[in-house]
Amino acid sequence: MATKKTIAVIGATGDMGCAFVKALSNSNYRLLLMSRDKNKVRKLSASLKEKNPVADVEVVECERKACWEADIVLMAVPYEAEKEVAEKIREVTTQKIVIDVSNPLNEKYDRLITAPGTSAAEELQKALPNSKVVKAFNTNFSTDFSPAIKESKQIKTFIAGDDQEAVQTVSEMATAIGFKPVVCGILSASRNIEQMMLQLIELKTEENYNNIMGWGKSIHAPLNFKSIIR
């Protein structure tokens, strides 16, 4: 039997963090939940254990302690908060997998705020030079984690990273919670993946699509709108 991996979820009570926690609590992972909203994270933990008494879930008070114990760190925080978190966890995430799910969008959600020739994931890798940063799940809405939606059609998530073993581990995690992983290449491929989410949001706004929409089968032409509806 494979050893159970420990995942630290930083930002566990946000929309995406909460969606991850609920999905992962039903899989073979130990979860360390960290949120600045202490009351909310304790209620979340209690709710998970009430629904699934065997869920391996624990609330941790600070980012550093959570990441020190973890095999995988899931950064479910806004792009603007990542560097601050990175400073706190840098020394305890050496050779550990850090999953970046962020989208570096401006306040109007109509432009990426990263400089040309880089991405949020690449900037996080610079901030955590000894970690294995993997881009994943940023093209998924929190509603994609709904069991009803996942049962109706398997939803893809696009993954990029420089470490093949880390990418494989994240792909296995994605599969365990009901997604179909699509590996796009090395970490610089995250530039296209982040652009994909910007275009999804633009379509959602301009065409009045809802959160059920998403990128579909073709990754060979990631900016081709013909492949945008699942």
Stockholm file with secondary structure:
# STOCKHOLM 1.0

chainA/1-230         MATKKTIAVIGATGDMGCAFVKALSNSNYRLLLMSRDKNKVRKLSASLKEKNPVADVEVVECERKACWEADIVLMAVPYEAEKEVAEKIREVTTQKIVIDVSNPLNEKYDRLITAPGTSAAEELQKALPNSKVVKAFNTNFSTDFSPAIKESKQIKTFIAGDDQEAVQTVSEMATAIGFKPVVCGILSASRNIEQMMLQLIELKTEENYNNIMGWGKSIHAPLNFKSIIR
#=GR chainA/1-230 SS CCCCEEEEEETTTSHHHHHHHHHHTTSSEEEEEECSCHHHHHHHHHHHHHHCTTCCEEECSSHHHHHHHCSEEEECSCHHHHHHHHHHHGGGCTTCEEEECCCCBCTTSSSBCSCTTCCHHHHHHHHSTTSEEEECSTTSCGGGGCHHHHHHSCEEEEEEESCHHHHHHHHHHHHHTTEEEEEEESGGGHHHHHHHHHHHHHHHHHHCCCTTCCCCSCCSSTTCGGGCCC
#=GC SS_cons         CCCCEEEEEETTTSHHHHHHHHHHTTSSEEEEEECSCHHHHHHHHHHHHHHCTTCCEEECSSHHHHHHHCSEEEECSCHHHHHHHHHHHGGGCTTCEEEECCCCBCTTSSSBCSCTTCCHHHHHHHHSTTSEEEECSTTSCGGGGCHHHHHHSCEEEEEEESCHHHHHHHHHHHHHTTEEEEEEESGGGHHHHHHHHHHHHHHHHHHCCCTTCCCCSCCSSTTCGGGCCC
//
